[in-house]
Amino acid sequence: MNEADTADSAFKELVAPLASQLRPSFLLEPGEKLAPVHVITDEILRSEHAPKMLSYLAEHDDEFQRIASLQTPLAIQREMAKLEGRLEGSAAVTAGASSEPAVSKASPPLRPVKGSPHTDSGELDDNAPLSAYVQRFGERELRSTR
C-alpha cells in the first residue's frame, strides 16, 4: 500500500472513503458476526494486487455493493478471486507481456523416440526345431494344471 501511495499521490484520497468502511475479520469483537465487509477486507489483504483491488472497488462502488450483497463468504471469496484475476490479467497486458507463447530453450532430444518395445508373442516360427515346440507345449500344460 505504501508503494502504491508513493507511486500515485492521489491513491490515499481515492481509497480513503472505501478504506474507512473496511474491517478485517481478525478485529471482530467476541460474539460479533462475520459480515460481508469482513470477508472482502480479508480477501483484499490476502491479495498480491491489494492496491489495485482497493482502487478498483473505490472507483466502482456498484461492484463493491454487488459483492457485499452476496449471501455467503464463499460466494464473496469467489467474486473477489474473479476480480483479482481480471486485475492481474490487465496488469500483465499493461506491463508489456507478450501474447506469444514462450519458446523452450532446451536442446532437441538426441534421438527421437520411435516404435514400441519388443514383446515376445510366445509363438515359434516355422524354422524352430521340434524340441522347442515340445518344450513350449510342456510349459503350457504345466501352467494350465496349476
N, C-alpha and C positions, 0 to 999 in steps of 0.2 A: 504494500500500500504506500509505503514511503517513497519507493521508486516511482510509482505512478504519480504521486504528488509532486515529486521533483521534476519529472518529465513534463507534466501538464499542470500549470499553476491553477487552472480552473477546476481541477479534479475535486478538490475538497468542497468547493461551492456547489458543484454539480451533485455530488453524492450525499451531502450533509442532510437534506430532508429525509432521504431514504434511510441513511445510517442511523438517524435518531429513532426510527421505528424498529430497527433490527435488534434482536437479543438472542444470544446463543443458548442452547438448552442447558449448558453447564451452569448457567446463572439462575435456573429455576429455583424458586423457594420450595421448601418442603410442603407437599400437598398441592402445589400448583400443577395444572395440567399442561401437557405439551400442546402448543398451538402451532399453526402453520408457519407463522413468522419465525419460530424457533428452528424449525426444520430448514427453512430457506436460509437462515443465517448460518446454520451448521454446514450446509452444502456450499455456501459461498466461502466459508473459512477453510473447507477442505480442498477447494478448487485450486489448481495451478494458475488459473486465469481469474482469480478473485477480483482484481481491479476492473477487468473488462466486464465481468458479470455484474458487478456493482454499478458501474456507469451505465451499462445497458438497461438494467432494471430501473435506474433512476430516470433515464430518458424515456422509458416505455412503461409508464405507470399502469397502463391497461394490461400489459403482460404480467407485471408483478401482482396485480389484483386477481388475474385469472389463475395464476399458480397458487396464490394464497387461498383461493376459494376451493381448492381441491380437498377431498374428504379425508384421505389417508396420507400418512407420512410417506408411504411407498410411492403413491402417485405423485407427490410433490418431488421426491427424490428423482423419479423417472423424468419428470419435466425439466428439472434442473440439470440433469445429465444431458438431455437433448439440447438445452440451451448452451451448455458448456461445449458440446460437440460443434454446434453451429459457430460459436465464437472462436473455438480452436481452429476450425476449418477456415474461417475468414482471416485468422492471424497467419496461417500458413500461406494463403494467397497473397496477402499484403507483404509478407516477409520476402517475397520473391522466389518462393519454392517452385521448382519446375513441375509441370504436369506430366512430363515424360517419366516412365518408369526407370529406375536406376539399373544400369547395366553392370553385371558382375565383372569384377576384375580378376577373377580366378582363371588360371590357365585351363585350357580344354583337357578332357581326360586323355590319358596316354594312349589308350586303345578303346574303341567303342565296345560296349557290351553287345554281344550278338548271340542269337540262338538260345538253346536251352541246355541244361546239364544232361550228360549221358545217363540213361537209366537202362538197366538190364531188363529186357522184356520177358526173360525166362524161357524163351523158345530157342531151340537149337536149329542151326541151319542144316541144309541138306548134306553138307560135306563133313559133318561131325561123325566121329566113329560110333559104332554101335554101343560100345561100353559107356559112352556119355549118355545115350538115350536110356540105357538100363539104369545107370546111376540116378538120372533125373527122375525116372519113374519110381524108383525105390524111395527117393526123398519125398516125393508127393504122397506116396502110400503111407509113409511113416508119419507125415504131418496130419493126414486125414484120420488116422487112428487115435490120435491124442485127444 
